């Protein structure tokens, strides 16, 4: 699972903040499962966390990514399809994530994972004050917006720290350099919440 390993930062968010059901293969009944949005489909790896009956919405702008990860005849990755087979409600909303997210109902997500910054061409419009305000408005009261900021060229943690300060948000930064698990890659995530 590389960046998304259960012992890594986003795995910790999924297990610790969103319910004990993520920590085991048998979900515990503790009320409704958290509704999750992921900005950036990629290979669809975040769908590995989706449980039966859970709503998971991906946002992506690239039709090729949709074709190879979500529903194309030439799909190379099965993470989304596997989640659907488990009974998760997985959707993909195509288009610019900031514009599409602005149209979502306020207070509808428990977690928004912004996973679009790991390449050398980052979508800067997703890490602006305007974008953060949109994302936070779509969170439930105790919701979290988590930014995946692993990047060889840019340190985006201070940018998010400044935005969090301007919006009076709490911030938690986790960089996991431990790669001693098979299939795990170190990653850096920043979580913001009210």
C-alpha positions as CSV (number, residue, x, y, z in Angstrom):
1,X,0.0,0.0,0.0
2,X,3.1,2.3,-0.1
3,X,2.1,5.8,1.2
4,X,-1.2,4.4,2.5
5,X,0.0,1.7,4.8
6,X,-2.0,1.2,7.9
7,X,1.0,2.0,10.1
8,X,1.6,5.2,8.3
9,X,0.1,8.7,8.9
10,X,-3.1,8.2,6.9
11,X,-3.5,4.8,8.3
12,X,-3.3,6.3,11.7
13,X,-5.9,8.8,10.8
14,X,-8.2,6.1,9.5
15,X,-7.8,3.9,12.6
16,X,-7.5,6.4,15.4
17,X,-9.7,9.2,14.4
18,X,-12.4,7.5,12.4
19,X,-13.2,4.4,14.4
20,X,-12.0,1.1,15.7
21,X,-13.5,-0.7,12.8
22,X,-10.5,0.3,10.6
23,X,-8.1,-1.4,12.9
24,X,-9.4,-4.8,12.2
25,X,-11.0,-6.8,9.4
26,X,-14.3,-7.0,11.4
27,X,-15.9,-3.6,11.7
28,X,-17.5,-2.8,15.0
29,X,-20.9,-1.3,15.1
30,X,-20.6,2.2,16.5
31,X,-23.2,4.1,14.5
32,X,-22.8,5.4,11.0
33,X,-19.5,4.9,9.2
34,X,-17.5,8.1,8.4
35,X,-18.2,9.7,5.1
36,X,-14.8,10.2,3.3
37,X,-13.8,12.3,0.3
38,X,-10.5,11.9,-1.5
39,X,-9.2,14.5,-3.8
40,X,-7.0,12.6,-6.3
41,X,-8.0,9.1,-7.4
42,X,-4.6,7.9,-8.4
43,X,-4.7,4.1,-8.3
44,X,-7.6,4.2,-5.9
45,X,-5.6,2.9,-3.0
46,X,-7.6,4.8,-0.4
47,X,-10.6,2.6,-1.3
48,X,-8.8,-0.2,0.6
49,X,-10.0,1.4,3.8
50,X,-13.7,1.5,2.7
51,X,-16.1,-0.8,4.6
52,X,-19.5,-2.2,3.8
53,X,-22.1,0.5,3.7
54,X,-19.5,3.3,3.9
55,X,-19.6,6.3,1.5
56,X,-16.4,7.1,-0.3
57,X,-16.2,9.8,-2.9
58,X,-13.2,10.4,-5.1
59,X,-12.6,13.7,-7.0
60,X,-10.3,13.7,-10.0
61,X,-9.8,15.7,-13.2
62,X,-7.9,13.2,-15.3
63,X,-10.0,10.9,-17.5
64,X,-7.0,8.6,-18.0
65,X,-6.8,8.0,-14.3
66,X,-10.5,7.2,-14.3
67,X,-9.9,4.7,-17.0
68,X,-7.0,2.8,-15.4
69,X,-8.3,2.9,-11.8
70,X,-12.1,3.2,-11.7
71,X,-14.2,1.8,-14.4
72,X,-12.4,1.6,-17.7
73,X,-12.0,-1.5,-19.8
74,X,-8.3,-1.1,-19.4
75,X,-8.4,-0.8,-15.6
76,X,-5.1,-1.8,-14.2
77,X,-5.9,-1.4,-10.5
78,X,-8.7,-3.2,-8.6
79,X,-8.8,-1.2,-5.3
80,X,-12.0,0.6,-6.1
81,X,-13.7,-2.6,-7.5
82,X,-12.7,-4.6,-4.5
83,X,-14.2,-1.9,-2.2
84,X,-17.4,-2.0,-4.2
85,X,-17.5,-5.8,-3.8
86,X,-17.1,-5.4,-0.1
87,X,-20.3,-3.3,-0.2
88,X,-18.8,0.2,0.0
89,X,-20.5,3.0,-1.8
90,X,-17.7,4.4,-4.0
91,X,-18.3,7.3,-6.4
92,X,-16.0,9.3,-8.7
93,X,-16.8,13.0,-9.5
94,X,-14.8,14.2,-12.4
95,X,-13.6,17.8,-12.8
96,X,-11.6,20.3,-10.9
97,X,-11.8,19.2,-7.2
98,X,-12.0,22.7,-5.7
99,X,-14.9,23.6,-8.0
100,X,-16.7,20.3,-7.5
101,X,-16.1,20.3,-3.7
102,X,-17.6,23.8,-3.5
103,X,-20.9,22.3,-4.8
104,X,-21.0,19.6,-2.1
105,X,-23.4,20.2,0.9
106,X,-21.8,21.9,3.9
107,X,-21.0,19.7,6.9
108,X,-21.2,16.4,4.9
109,X,-17.8,14.8,5.3
110,X,-15.9,13.3,8.3
111,X,-12.6,13.2,6.4
112,X,-11.4,15.0,3.3
113,X,-8.0,13.6,2.1
114,X,-6.3,15.9,-0.3
115,X,-3.9,13.7,-2.2
116,X,-2.6,15.6,-5.1
117,X,0.8,17.0,-4.2
118,X,3.3,14.1,-4.5
119,X,4.5,14.9,-8.1
120,X,6.7,17.7,-9.2
121,X,3.7,19.6,-10.7
122,X,1.4,20.3,-7.9
123,X,-2.1,21.9,-8.3
124,X,-1.3,25.0,-6.3
125,X,-5.0,26.1,-6.3
126,X,-5.7,23.2,-3.9
127,X,-3.5,24.6,-1.2
128,X,-4.8,28.2,-1.0
129,X,-6.8,29.9,1.7
130,X,-9.8,29.8,-0.5
131,X,-9.5,26.1,-1.1
132,X,-9.0,25.4,2.6
133,X,-12.1,27.4,3.5
134,X,-14.1,25.3,1.0
135,X,-12.8,22.0,2.4
136,X,-13.4,23.0,6.0
137,X,-16.9,24.1,5.2
138,X,-17.7,20.6,3.9
139,X,-16.5,19.0,7.1
140,X,-18.7,17.8,10.0
141,X,-18.0,19.6,13.3
142,X,-15.2,17.1,14.3
143,X,-14.1,16.5,10.7
144,X,-10.5,16.4,9.5
145,X,-9.0,17.6,6.3
146,X,-5.7,15.7,5.7
147,X,-3.2,16.8,3.1
148,X,-0.7,14.3,1.6
149,X,2.4,16.5,1.2
150,X,5.1,13.9,0.4
151,X,7.3,15.7,-2.1
152,X,10.9,15.6,-3.1
153,X,11.0,19.2,-4.2
154,X,8.7,21.3,-2.0
155,X,8.1,21.5,1.7
156,X,4.4,22.3,2.0
157,X,4.1,21.9,5.8
158,X,4.9,25.6,6.5
159,X,2.3,26.6,3.9
160,X,-0.4,24.6,5.7
161,X,0.8,25.8,9.1
162,X,0.3,29.4,8.0
163,X,-3.2,28.6,6.5
164,X,-4.2,26.8,9.7
165,X,-3.1,29.8,11.8
166,X,-5.1,32.2,9.7
167,X,-8.2,30.0,10.0
168,X,-7.7,29.2,13.7
169,X,-7.5,25.5,12.9
170,X,-5.6,22.8,14.9
171,X,-2.8,21.2,12.9
172,X,-1.0,17.9,13.3
173,X,2.0,17.0,11.1
174,X,3.2,13.4,10.8
175,X,6.2,12.3,8.7
176,X,6.8,8.6,8.9
177,X,10.3,7.7,7.9
178,X,10.0,4.0,8.9
179,X,9.9,1.8,5.9
180,X,10.5,-1.5,7.6
181,X,7.1,-3.0,6.6
182,X,6.9,-4.9,3.3
183,X,5.3,-2.7,0.7
184,X,5.5,0.5,2.8
185,X,6.9,3.8,1.7
186,X,7.5,6.8,4.0
187,X,4.9,9.6,3.7
188,X,4.2,13.0,5.1
189,X,0.6,14.1,6.0
190,X,-0.8,17.2,7.6
191,X,-4.2,17.0,9.3
192,X,-6.2,20.1,10.1
193,X,-9.4,20.3,12.2
194,X,-11.5,22.8,14.0
